[in-house]
Amino acid sequence: MTAISLGIPSMPHQPLATRRVSRQIMVGNVPVGGDAPVSVQSMTTTVTADINATLQQIAQLTASGCQIVRVAVPTQDDADALPVIARKSGIPVIADIHFQPKYVFAAIDAGCAAVRVNPGNIKQFDDKVGEIAKAAKGAGVPIRIGVNAGSLDRRLLEKYGRATPEALVESALWECSLFEEHDFRDIKISVKHNDPVVMINAYRQLAAACDYPLHLGVTEAGPAFQGTVKSAVAFGALLAEGIGDTIRVSLSAPPVEEIKVGIQILESLNLRQRGLEIVSCPSCGRAQVDVYKLAEEVTAGLEGMEVPLRVAVMGCVVNGPGEAREADLGVASGNGKGQIFVKGEVIKTVPESKIVETLIEEAFLLAERMQAEGGPTGAPAVIAGG
């Protein structure tokens, strides 16, 4: 009887929805919008004027899979640091500008890949649009119009009473119209709110009203756990409808954590080639091994692996054999031993004390084989599930 491989395919399944059609812009060498993959962004937490610290954090973000990074420019010292940072960063740098329009021009002159402006925070911003459009067009630098609920223009707050989806969208489209008057359309838009429901409705309205690429974000999402949940819910709802061209998970946590969550969201929706995926059961009274410990040790042992490999770590006879068989590599544990599956077939049975060691050995053998066969590689990520 011929064995049937039940491992995951090398390419992702189809996404849940066709991507919204948007114009494409270039942020440095990263395409945003159009048919480009959804990109993942973060923002440095260093003082931008501290060039070494900022570049070090950008390097850490780059290593974690970040594709575009934003840096704050609240002072002249920060603006003065931009030329070196933009030149030495391994990924495109966006200058984040509030309050002072002069820093927009400084960022463009410094060679930043894009500039984010918050119209609600820049006095007399509308009067500067013509000059900004001319400078940005001449340098080939796109502008992100970043509207935030917490800094919405006072006139719109008076009109709507609060930062409603309609108010956020009106603010963004008004600013776009001013740039359009100067024949500038190299624009990306965000309309962020800390409430995922308001944020989702705002982006839905915005997506229906224009063809600009959209940057998704739940602003001030909160600490790691809360912010992860809020971002996953909001991004999942919109990306599942084909809305969104680039994302930033805003967490009160180290920026690298934002990238891990963002990448995982995209992989979960089949919007990015999956990397290392560990499927582990949540454990229950049927478990005959310490599943938590096994999953943690296997995850630690495979940290940094860059091949799309699904590894199942299962702890009982109910779902264990099936999950292990459907993964590229897996173990169904029980009675002090584990059955090791490779591509749907049991290759050996080992004592519980050897499960982690054996899984790691077989994972690296599989990875070597996949790389030798020219299989795709991707950034590593971990999923816990049951």
Steps between C-alpha positions, in 0.01 A plus 500: 500500500643838400554742789331839466687804626275721710754775565407861434557630147800717434286794392224664708132428437291767335426802724147555623424787262633670190718797589343842461631670189724789599766709332856401580765721654865428573631550854868478423537158337178361654188511282181583692157445351402357164591133482791531747491278810378660821809639675577516871619817671606615845631815665817554697475586870842665520570871492561547129784743567687209661611367164681189624214385723247564225699312237553212742127470560431523127747213448313292759170575331643413160625165630153423637333556160406869511480646149446870569590698813373832629702741716369794703620849413379738773815717520766656281759258640285211378467662157877548487550125560278394210758508216728249675214277614334496157832419331610224739167329568456164333128567443306809387465772765184708542526827690210555738413871512271685740460870582786641287461499120866601461601148598306363201740682270798392711394135470460527123843662468649233727407221261225337705295249304171662603356755739204451732305816583219539751288790370315542828826572683666741254390860526416658166586171332255559216688819406821298455357224282609660173861535614504148646351351183759674285793386717371144533429466130843631409668247728267210419398471865147378586295657777300305756201694625464360850175596671471406869191508719697664779613794289207561269450851368287708740259597223414135436460426869251787519316371195474135604523528877777240525745308285248299301590292192345773287712768664822304450421433135398858429827625646709264288315565175507877554877496530529275196291746300742780587794296371300403191453870420879509453495180290657296778358151551797309638302453819433233760227544763437383855197575721586359841284462807550312826160331465521215245131535406535871418828432321352220288203713394727794417721291272200340331364844417840623388557194280171566323573870451849498345764286333798607713697225676402464866721457805314309773546573867315495831657794678592471868396135487644437847734253671620193312206267571219752460664672204561171323137398535363838390735517201433142394125555514509829308760398242342159456161649424637746243764281337243220467298747290803590288550839670851602604837538331737539793461452876648610829407326826525769770600340831628631832783253455839480323456574127625155399188356666288710264669337203448148637128564544464670163672220313293241683176678405597501132609135507177397672300660218720344229619846400861400557688176450491319831831440674555261787160413648466301819158344555462398864191387686375710792519191725217350701430211735575252219860618462757242608805725458586858593392665174589852616858399573534302174368790290724756670812285463431420135431869428826601668695230316371613161531875556631673192402227253402664173315231309120462474475199729199391705590308816221344710561434870202303627431343837227235472351232277182693408633766260870426528551245221284694254669836564846345496423319175378817328808701595837485330639367825323403817474295814200324654591443863367267765592225746851635541590492133441683176430397142701719263330581170679637192282601205211286619689184587621363833877470476578401859376478857718655768482531880357824637846617604612488134200674338641854492845389385353282225259766373777758477729259315228403253398866452851597394523198269171604337616860474822395328303285257257781420780749441686252280183455295471876461192538717382844616628656817332746726532684828450272802180529704327290764134413543358326809171326445302190560 
